[in-house]
Structure formats: C-alpha cells, structure tokens
Amino acid sequence: MTAPKVLLDTNIVIAHVNDEDVDNINAEAAHQLIDLVLRLGFIPTVSHGTVSDFDRVEGARQQRRYDRLKHYLVLEGVPLNPDVTEVFPWAPRVQDCADMEVLSAHASGVSSWLVTEDRRMRRRAERADLAPTLSIQDALDFFSNLLDPGLDHVPDANQVEAYRLNLSSPFFDTLKADYLGFENWWRSKVVAGGRTCLALGDEESFEGLAVLKPELDQHPHGLGSSVLKVCTFKVEDGQAGNRRGELLLRAVIDHARHKHFQQLYLSALEDKEPLRNWLPRFGFSELEDRNEKGEILFVKDLVPGANLATLHPLEVAKRYGPGVVRVERAYAVPIQPQFHRLLFPDIEEQQAILPNEPCGNAIRKAYLSRSGIKRLVPGDLLVFIRTGGKGLTGPTAVGVVESVDRSDDPSEIAEAVTGRTVYSYRDIQKLCDLSSVLSVRFRFDRRVDKIWSMADFATHAGMATAPQSIAKFSEEGTCWIRHQLDASL
C-alpha cells in the first residue's frame, strides 16, 4: 500500500525554510510537523502551486526555497477542479491562482491531508467539500496522536476553592483580555460568592476551568426553574487534540446531575467560533435570546421530556447525554485490560498514576475490531466487558453507537478515529494488513461497574462470560439492561 501523502501549503514550507530576516513564527512548529510526518512514514508533498509561489520570489531567497523543495515530493500541475474554482472570485489574483492549484491538487485525491495556516484557504476547502484541511497546530495534535495515543499524566477534573487558583497564571490572560474587569469579578463574585470551580490540573498549573453558578432567578432567558449557569468554560490553548474540553464538559454534566439541575447554559462571544461550533456536537442549542452583553447563549437539557419515546436513540444520547439513553438494541463488546485502561481510565482501580489519553478524556470515542458483524447501526447500545486481568472482570461502561464503517485503508480509518481510539497509526496499519477493520464511533454514556454485579449480569443479561467478539443481547437481556439504566438515572 502506498504511503499517505501530506500536502503542505506554501506558508508551511516557508516556515520550514525560515529564511526571513526575522524568525518565522511557525518555524519550530513546521520542523516538528515534518519530523512527525516522516516518523509516521508519510510523504511530505507540495503542489505545483507552491512552485508558482516561489517563482515570484527573487534572488538568493528564491534559490534557498527551491533547494528546500528537494525534501518534498513535488507534484506536477493538475487541471483546476471546478468545485474549487467556484469558491474563488471570478477575477482571481495571482495569489488566488496558486491557491487554486494547491486546492485542486488536494481535490484530486493524491493527498490524505492538507496543512495550511491560511484560514481563507481552509474555509474555501470546506466550502468545496474537500478532504481534511488542518492548521499547523491541528496537524501537530492529529499526527502526534497518530504516532502515539499516549500522553504524560495530568490530574483529572477536581473541584477546587476559587481563592486557591492563581490569577497570575497565563491561563487567565485571554479571559482578562476578553472581559474587562475580570479580576474584580473573580474576587467579588466567584471567590466571595463561593462559586463551584472544576479544574483540570492543579491550582498552580491547570489546563481547564469551569465556574458554575445555580441560577436563583426563576426561568432565566425563558429557561426552566432548575438551571445551572456555566459562567466560565475554558481549556488551555493547544489542548484541543487532547479532548480536555470533553473531559471538562463531562465533569460539568456529572456535577449538574448530582445536584439535580435540569438544564445548564453558557454564553459565547461572537469571535469564539471554535467553541460555538463545538457545543452543538454535545447537545447544546442556541437560544434566540442574548445576554446583556450581546453574547450568544447555548443551553443543554439534562432531563428528557415526554417526547423521549419518539426520538431516535442516538438523538437522545446527543441531546441529553452523557447519562441518558434510550435502549432499543444492545450489544456486548469485549475489551482487553490494556485497552480498557486507556479508553476508560476513570473506571480503573485508583492508582498512583492514571493514564491521560485523548481517547480516555473524550466523550466521543472509537472502538476498532476485525469483527465481521454487520448488524450494528447508529443508536445501538454498547455494553463494554473487561475480559480479564487484575481487578473484577465484568461490564464496566456503556455507550451509544454514533456511526459504523468498515475499511482496509489505514489513513481513512485514522482520519475518523484519531484521538478517540487506543490505536496508533502503525497499530491501525497492522490491523488492516490482516483484514478489513470495523470502526465503531460511539458516545460514552456512563460507568456501570458500581451498579451491576457480575452475578446479576450473568443471571439477568444472560451472559456469564465475556464473548470473544461483539455479540447481541437477547430480548430478555436487553430488557434487563434497559431497566437497570433507567433506574440509575
């Protein structure tokens, strides 16, 4: 199988060359990126459009850039793709012509990924419905996870007293810049008001923070009477690929359920486009109302209404979960201890150090298998069963199927599951060498090891031992599981 190609836009190559009078801001990141690409066995590639860009540079700098091209696979020119040209002005500039060549090369299918720091190009690629286009930071996160899903240990979410958090930490810099009077608000409202703070990390060096406040005003913004406001929700820059935001959201939802809130909401500034795009993936909907500062409001319901029985099981999991499911069909999924430890770290017995992996942090996870099963569909319930090793063997977690695919193309699988699975790219390659691979993306719902004994599971769910592969529960077993999950809400 031919090694995947990573298409690099001109701005990435220039950063790699770093031949300006002042060091390129992305020079170090570009070197890290090329190193990752090569270590993965991928092919760093540039299009003819980049050569055209270099043709416009004069003197020694042009020669240095031409020399750098020896380190890449340089593509010949390709015909302009009509879907690409459609998203450019009818009278394109010279720079636009080069960009059209880059995007047309990517549209041809020659590359698995395109990396560019040009936001306009990424937007145009999205409008032209092209294969994944990444910023340099997104690419570093993505390829790092492909190389090795593991990260160094970082403590999980903890509730901390607001006064113990160091406001001088760089973590707060963007909050201070976005909100005038932030420090005064923190001291007079958060600290003095004893608001709940959930932090990822410790008091001095943390990666995420949520500040929570029960709404005393009845029906704020037309909502219900039991509402939790998320005053602050922030994850440290550079942590997106580690799914720390999903881990923090899980902590917020767990806290809200424990305190019996029925809804939670938060506000977002207009320019926080990544957050605004991210929230709907986890069941938040935008309100017509805005707050007094003109910020956009997002609300999430935690308790389903009378329409529960009419909703598709996947829609229920997305809209109300984690912590709410509607069970129509259920499957047992065996998982080996070493993989279980990575995918569900918070279910493991407490240890001095727990693994901190993107897939373990995530709400949306992925399970890869060579199982030949063809009946799994979105909305099916997955009951994960730890198959052996130290500790109690038995059902530990449940999730809801989001999508199911089968492929023998490692790059295609990696694109869909990276950061959500325990497998590195080389692991995925090995799986594909043996047969086609089933990739199951699912939404984590809750742990069940504390509420389901192995004896009860064997008796009522009809499964005394873990299956060798994904297996469907009987109607009687599914009925018992449905009752157990509803009773534990």
Steps between C-alpha positions, in 0.01 A plus 500: 500500500635844403595723792251785559601845377473815710457805277671810644395848398759763410481666843602175670798454267609862556483445876710187457757690293496789753699731270346833597690777681302417814431142608172372363243467777424144388859388438523264797150362442580436131815303592300297754232434239742377233673281759165345599400442139829324425492292820154376405634394160283753316619705202531880541365639174464838329292592199600682184322802649777531759762496225303781333515695826878457515534615139391846614785529753831643381869455582663272756177447690340341194794260467483402868131420462562300183769308688255419779263344245747209475365385836147459367317312230416774247185435297455592137225744411141371505187627323308751709213334681162667422381465861814686608481781245137557597603619850749758365428846353410506130809719440763327718823666608837340432501367858153356447624309194772332704247418775266347241783276386569386857134424570452333161793269574336411832164451327660249261534253788879483481533615864329377815539832683577864417675721756479878468507804727280687252157521667336615178637194322366271775156662470508463122603137532203440729262674260636289214439188714863387483678242715632617839687831507692577820677794659857432611396462865211269411741298286749471787223376731366260237831347393629482858195292589555285193856430605419425863160539666663521843576823687671579827280482806295807587257494795133471409222746582487605863280740694719774649441813705510812282734688732768234448525560124788722391359790297854585387515175303528551120185285479294806597657740247240453226215524752640830628531625141147395405322623814570845639518487880548123508721505811252711696214272391702196607566634849158659565279234338688172462709501817264698724197314366657158558428390142591146403823469298590185309864498389710269285845485658609661825458846648825636357512337158171392354361435153130563535252681720122515540334742743142408592213698655146384583255748349288650776295697248202286403491416128809697385481574126174306485657178629372272777510543876798273574786645299878497542695780336851424373657842561841399363598207280855505369763248399864598458605584143660202326289243689229453237654182361521353850119516545542683831193707417291183486641386834413836655149487352451153646595636843253789463215267398582253780492785753171634360337157520627442853342831605176416311509787252281453194679741265833674468597791280794720410582800284752538219649805334438542128869447419522165685412305189670172606297490823179593320554216250600255774207539739223368267691172462418435865135594504515876552254710304519873433238722663331785319558716807840657573642619828547865602844504333362377169666159534352188341331263746512119478282267709510125563211300644600227745155349560298369203142605449191307402637467145770253606326197346471676162868590470765285333734344762801687358314831517415428865867433582612816323227732629488387864814292564734396640276337759180446301436222247209343318567129445356316202779250432809417706832333424776362719847625404806319639802717574841386620634647826787696342258670260230546762749688718557754222144538370331514843769619744258632762347154540830337596590439861669809644874499443779744576497600134209456261546524123398824337424427137289699255273197458463468878405868533251490214123468510503392135723194485582228247534122515684310226451131431539233234154372589289402202176620659277693259198578717630794704324826420503852649307513827585145612615470862849360565576326829877475543626192683854488632623156402765426762804623688516641851186619670139393450423374152160604375287780349658838562357766265227569248497712188276575203607428142548818298618353170640175362739453208715226358821567306844363420650849446703602811498872421122497451450327835752724675327814377173381654627374837829669592495640851199280580659155486780318682670411171795681341528529122738203485254295707227587250729401212561160660127444543441587135776265386300207639150595384256785465441687826170586664510847655223580744473860616292529814396748767606403851199504734605380847686244706299203628757302699363645825134414433520167315644201682645223287257253658195711411635560152551127441153415632287775347691607188568139407876537463704309757830557319632765265445421131795461264359762265216755484178315585134602514304464824174305501171687535488395868856620559433830323186549711698453822772742382236758406344475845838528674599811307166673548508422873847648535427837345 
